[in-house]
């Protein structure tokens, strides 16, 4: 009898299938590598043996086999017809080619110099995503997202540490839905969504002392995304010479607060 079932268990309808494999109507759930990635990235502790950055590298390699690129292309094409600014962005197809030395030539305190010092002081490379020639709209969107990610740390107010990573993540997650078709956003934001929530989950499960700061980082990112213009289309080279506050204004960044999350991030063993 239905009345004998626990309240929260009512309404379930078993589905028959002839499949000999695990199958669902979700392309994400159907990918066994992604199921393993989720269990590992969301539940594990942090450690130097497997850097958190490796999580993202593995994730995007898996998602490359899951993304419905033909549908994404259809939706981007439709959006370009609706939104001239987006069409102009794709038509120009601008790609960054600056060097660290060029960044350091900008005035101290400027966006360009600040970014250059971060790269030089930490021995990092400019290109999170190696430069390539995009073959379609989605590849161009992905290329530019990789090229601007570290700059988004600065202008959105997130530190270059693991908790600070939540700021640009959640800024994008809350900004893109304001400008693009919901179905398109759901497809192209999958990596951002899964990548962001792994940090929230791991911090809450294993590093609770850092969790309040992680929640502040989420809120800071949401504030920027909810109030700012479509900064993901920005050409940052045009504002490298400006102080960060002025660069934010020129880019249409609103609501940014510089979050100091270094102490909280040190609670992750990977950063000790």
C-alpha positions as CSV (number, residue, x, y, z in Angstrom):
1,X,0.0,0.0,0.0
2,X,1.2,3.5,-0.9
3,X,0.2,4.6,2.6
4,X,2.7,2.2,4.1
5,X,5.6,3.8,2.2
6,X,7.7,6.6,3.8
7,X,6.4,10.0,2.7
8,X,9.6,10.8,0.8
9,X,9.7,7.5,-1.0
10,X,6.2,7.8,-2.5
11,X,5.8,8.4,-6.2
12,X,8.8,6.4,-7.5
13,X,8.0,4.5,-10.7
14,X,10.5,1.7,-11.6
15,X,11.5,1.9,-15.3
16,X,12.0,-1.3,-17.3
17,X,14.8,-1.5,-19.8
18,X,16.4,-4.1,-22.1
19,X,19.8,-2.5,-21.7
20,X,22.6,-4.5,-20.2
21,X,24.4,-1.3,-19.2
22,X,23.7,1.5,-16.8
23,X,21.6,4.0,-18.7
24,X,19.6,7.1,-18.0
25,X,18.2,10.2,-19.9
26,X,21.2,12.2,-18.6
27,X,24.3,12.3,-20.8
28,X,26.3,13.2,-17.7
29,X,25.1,10.3,-15.7
30,X,25.7,8.0,-18.6
31,X,29.4,8.8,-18.7
32,X,31.1,6.4,-16.3
33,X,34.3,8.5,-16.1
34,X,32.2,11.5,-15.0
35,X,30.5,9.4,-12.3
36,X,33.9,8.4,-11.0
37,X,35.2,12.0,-11.3
38,X,32.2,13.4,-9.3
39,X,32.6,10.9,-6.5
40,X,36.3,11.5,-6.2
41,X,36.4,15.3,-6.7
42,X,33.4,16.0,-4.4
43,X,34.3,13.6,-1.6
44,X,38.1,13.4,-1.4
45,X,40.4,15.3,0.8
46,X,43.0,17.6,-0.7
47,X,46.7,16.7,-0.9
48,X,49.9,17.4,-2.8
49,X,49.7,14.0,-4.5
50,X,46.8,15.2,-6.7
51,X,46.6,19.0,-7.1
52,X,43.2,20.5,-7.2
53,X,44.0,22.0,-10.6
54,X,44.3,18.4,-11.9
55,X,40.6,17.9,-11.1
56,X,39.6,20.6,-13.7
57,X,42.0,19.2,-16.3
58,X,40.4,15.8,-16.0
59,X,36.9,17.2,-15.9
60,X,37.2,19.1,-19.2
61,X,38.8,16.1,-20.9
62,X,35.7,14.0,-19.9
63,X,33.2,16.7,-20.8
64,X,34.7,17.0,-24.3
65,X,33.2,13.6,-25.0
66,X,29.8,14.6,-23.4
67,X,29.2,18.1,-24.8
68,X,26.5,18.2,-27.5
69,X,28.5,20.5,-29.7
70,X,26.0,20.5,-32.7
71,X,23.3,21.7,-30.4
72,X,25.6,24.3,-28.8
73,X,26.5,25.6,-32.2
74,X,22.8,25.9,-33.2
75,X,22.0,27.8,-30.0
76,X,25.0,30.2,-30.4
77,X,24.0,30.9,-34.0
78,X,20.5,31.7,-32.9
79,X,21.8,34.0,-30.1
80,X,24.0,35.8,-32.6
81,X,21.0,36.7,-34.7
82,X,19.2,38.0,-31.6
83,X,22.2,39.9,-30.0
84,X,24.4,42.0,-32.3
85,X,27.1,42.5,-29.7
86,X,27.6,38.7,-29.4
87,X,27.7,38.4,-33.2
88,X,30.4,41.1,-33.4
89,X,32.4,39.3,-30.7
90,X,32.4,36.1,-32.6
91,X,33.0,37.8,-35.9
92,X,36.1,39.6,-34.6
93,X,37.4,36.4,-33.0
94,X,40.0,38.2,-30.9
95,X,42.6,36.1,-29.1
96,X,45.2,37.3,-26.6
97,X,48.9,37.2,-27.5
98,X,50.6,39.3,-24.8
99,X,53.6,38.2,-22.8
100,X,54.6,38.5,-19.1
101,X,57.3,41.0,-20.0
102,X,54.7,43.2,-21.8
103,X,52.4,43.1,-18.8
104,X,55.2,44.2,-16.5
105,X,55.7,47.3,-18.6
106,X,52.4,48.7,-17.4
107,X,52.3,51.1,-14.4
108,X,52.5,49.5,-11.0
109,X,49.0,49.0,-9.6
110,X,47.5,48.7,-13.0
111,X,45.5,45.6,-14.0
112,X,48.3,44.5,-16.5
113,X,51.1,45.0,-14.1
114,X,49.2,43.2,-11.2
115,X,48.6,40.2,-13.5
116,X,52.2,40.2,-14.7
117,X,53.6,40.2,-11.2
118,X,51.3,37.3,-10.2
119,X,52.6,35.3,-13.1
120,X,56.3,36.2,-12.7
121,X,56.4,35.8,-8.9
122,X,54.8,32.4,-9.0
123,X,56.5,31.1,-12.1
124,X,53.1,30.6,-13.8
125,X,52.3,30.6,-17.5
126,X,49.8,33.0,-19.2
127,X,47.8,30.3,-21.0
128,X,45.7,28.1,-18.8
129,X,44.3,26.8,-22.1
130,X,47.1,26.4,-24.7
131,X,46.5,28.7,-27.6
132,X,44.8,27.1,-30.6
133,X,42.8,28.1,-33.7
134,X,39.1,27.5,-32.8
135,X,37.1,25.5,-35.3
136,X,33.7,26.6,-34.2
137,X,31.9,29.0,-31.9
138,X,32.0,26.8,-28.8
139,X,35.8,26.3,-29.2
140,X,36.2,30.1,-29.4
141,X,34.0,30.7,-26.4
142,X,36.1,28.1,-24.5
143,X,39.4,29.6,-25.7
144,X,38.5,33.0,-24.5
145,X,37.2,31.7,-21.2
146,X,40.5,30.1,-20.5
147,X,42.5,33.2,-21.6
148,X,40.5,35.5,-19.3
149,X,40.1,33.3,-16.2
150,X,43.0,34.6,-14.2
151,X,42.1,38.2,-15.1
152,X,38.6,37.5,-13.8
153,X,40.2,36.6,-10.5
154,X,41.5,40.1,-10.2
155,X,38.6,42.1,-11.5
156,X,35.9,40.0,-9.7
157,X,37.8,40.2,-6.4
158,X,38.9,36.6,-5.9
159,X,42.4,35.8,-4.6
160,X,44.7,33.4,-6.4
161,X,44.1,30.6,-4.0
162,X,41.7,27.7,-3.7
163,X,38.9,29.5,-1.9
164,X,39.4,32.6,-4.0
165,X,38.7,30.4,-7.0
166,X,35.0,30.3,-6.1
167,X,34.6,34.0,-6.9
168,X,35.2,33.9,-10.7
169,X,33.4,30.5,-10.8
170,X,30.2,31.9,-9.3
171,X,30.5,35.2,-11.1
172,X,30.3,33.3,-14.4
173,X,27.5,31.0,-13.1
174,X,25.3,33.9,-12.2
175,X,26.3,36.2,-15.1
176,X,25.8,34.1,-18.2
177,X,22.2,33.2,-17.5
178,X,21.4,36.9,-17.6
179,X,22.4,37.3,-21.2
180,X,22.2,33.9,-23.0
181,X,19.5,31.3,-23.8
182,X,18.8,29.0,-20.7
183,X,19.4,25.8,-22.7
184,X,22.7,27.2,-24.1
185,X,23.9,28.3,-20.6
186,X,23.1,24.8,-19.2
187,X,25.3,23.2,-21.8
188,X,28.3,25.6,-21.8
189,X,28.3,26.1,-18.0
190,X,28.6,22.4,-17.1
191,X,32.3,22.6,-16.4
192,X,31.9,25.8,-14.3
193,X,29.1,24.3,-12.3
194,X,30.8,20.9,-11.5
195,X,34.2,22.6,-10.9
196,X,32.8,25.1,-8.5
197,X,30.7,22.8,-6.5
198,X,33.5,20.4,-5.9
199,X,35.3,23.1,-4.0
200,X,32.2,23.9,-1.9
201,X,31.7,20.2,-1.1
202,X,35.3,19.4,-0.2
203,X,35.6,22.5,2.0
204,X,32.4,21.7,3.8
205,X,33.2,18.1,4.3
206,X,36.8,18.2,5.3
207,X,37.9,21.8,6.1
208,X,34.9,23.2,8.0
209,X,37.0,26.0,9.5
210,X,37.4,27.4,6.0
211,X,33.7,26.9,5.0
212,X,32.4,30.3,6.2
213,X,35.0,32.0,4.0
214,X,34.1,29.7,1.1
215,X,30.5,30.9,1.4
216,X,31.6,34.5,1.4
217,X,33.5,33.8,-1.8
218,X,30.4,32.3,-3.3
219,X,28.4,35.4,-2.3
220,X,31.1,37.7,-3.7
221,X,31.0,35.9,-7.0
222,X,27.2,35.9,-7.2
223,X,27.1,39.7,-6.5
224,X,29.5,40.4,-9.4
225,X,27.7,38.1,-11.8
226,X,24.2,39.4,-10.9
227,X,25.2,43.1,-11.2
228,X,27.8,43.3,-14.0
229,X,27.6,43.4,-17.7
230,X,28.7,40.6,-20.0
231,X,32.4,41.0,-19.0
232,X,33.2,37.5,-20.5
233,X,33.3,39.2,-23.9
234,X,35.7,41.9,-22.7
235,X,39.0,42.7,-24.4
236,X,41.1,43.1,-21.3
237,X,44.1,44.4,-23.3
238,X,42.2,47.7,-23.6
239,X,42.3,48.3,-19.9
240,X,45.7,46.8,-18.8
241,X,47.0,50.3,-18.2
242,X,44.3,51.3,-15.8
243,X,44.3,50.9,-12.0
244,X,42.1,48.0,-11.0
245,X,39.1,50.1,-9.8
246,X,39.1,52.0,-13.1
247,X,39.5,48.8,-15.1
248,X,36.5,47.3,-13.4
249,X,34.4,50.3,-14.3
250,X,35.6,50.2,-17.9
251,X,34.8,46.5,-18.1
252,X,31.3,46.9,-16.6
253,X,32.2,45.0,-13.4
254,X,29.9,46.0,-10.6
255,X,29.8,44.8,-7.0
256,X,33.4,43.5,-6.8
257,X,34.9,43.2,-3.3
258,X,38.5,42.1,-2.8
259,X,38.2,38.9,-0.7
260,X,41.2,37.9,1.4
261,X,40.8,34.1,1.5
262,X,44.5,33.2,1.9
263,X,44.2,32.1,5.5
264,X,41.2,30.0,4.8
265,X,42.9,28.4,1.8
266,X,45.9,27.4,4.0
267,X,43.6,25.0,5.8
268,X,43.6,22.8,2.6
269,X,46.7,20.5,3.1
270,X,47.6,21.1,-0.5
271,X,48.6,24.7,0.3
272,X,50.6,24.0,3.5
